[in-house]
């Protein structure tokens, strides 16, 4: 009897140990990337749209036709795929009695981004790199600051970051139609991923837009891997 009792106790202990391992494994999964503990959200993150009309209280319609699944909108559309708003020269947007600094959306695309050309940047050099490239792409000081505030914590502690600013692929997949038509439309979308080693890539040529008149600016990004 004693031997059977001892065997039974050993089996119970082994079973409890297995349950403990399973529970520990399930609790160890978290949504972090790299070494910085940043959110590992995938998809098109924080595209934000700024409106700078030439006159206050300008009525503007912004339509987003997205090839993918929209997961967040602030504010929600008030027409089919469309925000109907009024905006002032300082960029303040009024939507159904509420004031916003920008229109916000996020989504999961049905298409892939390319890295035919781009930049492989040391994590420690990322802030300087972004300041330089975003200025070339037409973002002003406050827009650059908000872009960097959002993305830099996910990038600066990686050994390297592979970066490619998207053009036609993004413009087709997330078609933006603004009425009245803006004099300047700037869309900056950064596809990127962290890498442990330097990867050779064709340098990307970036054009500087002439910013003037009624201006619409959008920035966002996607951590693709």
VENHU-V23605 format. One record per pair of residues at least 6 apart in sequence whose C-alpha atoms are under 6 Angstrom apart, sorted by the first residue. I is the first residue (numbers start at 1). J is the second residue. D is the distance in Angstrom with one decimal. If there is no record, write none. Layout:
# VENHU-V23605
i:I j:J d:D
i:I j:J d:D
This chain:
# VENHU-V23605
i:31 j:39 d:5.7
i:31 j:40 d:5.1
i:32 j:38 d:5.3
i:32 j:39 d:5.0
i:32 j:40 d:4.9
i:33 j:40 d:5.3
i:38 j:154 d:5.4
i:43 j:107 d:5.8
i:43 j:108 d:4.6
i:43 j:222 d:5.6
i:44 j:106 d:5.5
i:44 j:107 d:5.2
i:44 j:221 d:5.7
i:44 j:222 d:4.8
i:45 j:106 d:5.2
i:45 j:220 d:5.9
i:45 j:221 d:5.5
i:45 j:222 d:5.9
i:46 j:106 d:5.6
i:46 j:220 d:5.3
i:47 j:105 d:5.7
i:47 j:219 d:5.2
i:47 j:220 d:3.9
i:48 j:103 d:5.5
i:48 j:104 d:4.6
i:48 j:218 d:5.4
i:48 j:219 d:5.7
i:49 j:102 d:5.3
i:49 j:103 d:5.0
i:49 j:217 d:5.7
i:49 j:218 d:4.4
i:50 j:102 d:4.9
i:50 j:216 d:5.7
i:50 j:217 d:5.1
i:51 j:91 d:5.4
i:51 j:216 d:4.9
i:52 j:89 d:5.2
i:52 j:91 d:4.9
i:52 j:214 d:5.8
i:52 j:215 d:5.1
i:53 j:89 d:5.2
i:53 j:214 d:4.5
i:54 j:89 d:5.7
i:54 j:214 d:5.5
i:55 j:89 d:5.7
i:56 j:88 d:4.0
i:56 j:89 d:5.5
i:57 j:86 d:5.3
i:57 j:87 d:5.3
i:57 j:88 d:5.4
i:58 j:86 d:5.1
i:58 j:87 d:5.3
i:59 j:85 d:5.9
i:59 j:86 d:4.3
i:60 j:84 d:6.0
i:60 j:85 d:5.4
i:60 j:86 d:5.7
i:60 j:179 d:5.7
i:61 j:83 d:5.8
i:61 j:84 d:4.5
i:61 j:178 d:5.7
i:61 j:179 d:5.0
i:62 j:82 d:5.5
i:62 j:83 d:5.2
i:62 j:177 d:5.9
i:62 j:178 d:4.6
i:63 j:81 d:5.6
i:63 j:82 d:4.2
i:63 j:176 d:5.7
i:63 j:177 d:5.0
i:64 j:81 d:5.6
i:64 j:175 d:5.8
i:64 j:176 d:4.9
i:65 j:174 d:5.8
i:65 j:175 d:5.1
i:66 j:173 d:5.8
i:66 j:174 d:4.4
i:67 j:110 d:5.9
i:67 j:173 d:5.1
i:68 j:108 d:5.5
i:68 j:109 d:4.2
i:68 j:110 d:4.8
i:69 j:107 d:5.4
i:69 j:108 d:5.1
i:70 j:106 d:6.0
i:70 j:107 d:4.1
i:71 j:106 d:5.7
i:71 j:107 d:5.0
i:72 j:105 d:5.4
i:72 j:106 d:5.1
i:73 j:104 d:5.7
i:73 j:105 d:4.5
i:74 j:104 d:5.0
i:77 j:83 d:5.0
i:85 j:94 d:5.8
i:85 j:95 d:5.1
i:86 j:93 d:5.8
i:86 j:94 d:5.3
i:87 j:93 d:4.4
i:92 j:101 d:5.3
i:93 j:99 d:5.5
i:93 j:100 d:5.0
i:115 j:164 d:5.9
i:117 j:201 d:5.9
i:117 j:202 d:4.6
i:117 j:203 d:5.5
i:117 j:204 d:4.9
i:118 j:163 d:5.5
i:118 j:164 d:4.3
i:118 j:203 d:5.2
i:118 j:204 d:4.6
i:119 j:162 d:5.8
i:119 j:163 d:5.2
i:120 j:161 d:5.6
i:120 j:162 d:4.5
i:121 j:160 d:5.3
i:121 j:161 d:5.2
i:122 j:159 d:5.8
i:122 j:160 d:4.3
i:123 j:155 d:5.9
i:123 j:156 d:4.2
i:123 j:157 d:5.4
i:123 j:158 d:4.9
i:123 j:159 d:5.3
i:123 j:160 d:5.0
i:124 j:156 d:5.3
i:126 j:156 d:5.9
i:136 j:208 d:5.1
i:137 j:208 d:5.1
i:138 j:208 d:5.9
i:138 j:209 d:6.0
i:159 j:196 d:5.3
i:160 j:194 d:5.8
i:160 j:195 d:5.2
i:161 j:193 d:5.7
i:161 j:194 d:4.4
i:161 j:195 d:5.8
i:162 j:192 d:5.3
i:162 j:193 d:5.4
i:163 j:191 d:5.9
i:163 j:192 d:4.4
i:164 j:190 d:5.9
i:164 j:191 d:5.4
i:165 j:189 d:5.6
i:165 j:190 d:4.5
i:166 j:189 d:5.6
i:182 j:214 d:5.0
i:182 j:215 d:5.7
i:183 j:213 d:5.4
i:183 j:214 d:5.1
i:183 j:215 d:6.0
i:184 j:211 d:5.9
i:184 j:215 d:4.6
i:185 j:215 d:6.0
i:185 j:216 d:4.9
i:185 j:217 d:6.0
i:186 j:217 d:4.7
i:187 j:217 d:5.9
i:187 j:218 d:4.7
i:187 j:219 d:5.9
i:188 j:219 d:4.6
i:189 j:219 d:5.6
i:189 j:220 d:4.9
i:189 j:221 d:5.0
i:190 j:221 d:4.4
i:191 j:221 d:5.5
i:191 j:222 d:4.9
i:192 j:223 d:5.1
i:193 j:223 d:5.4
i:193 j:224 d:5.8
i:193 j:225 d:5.5
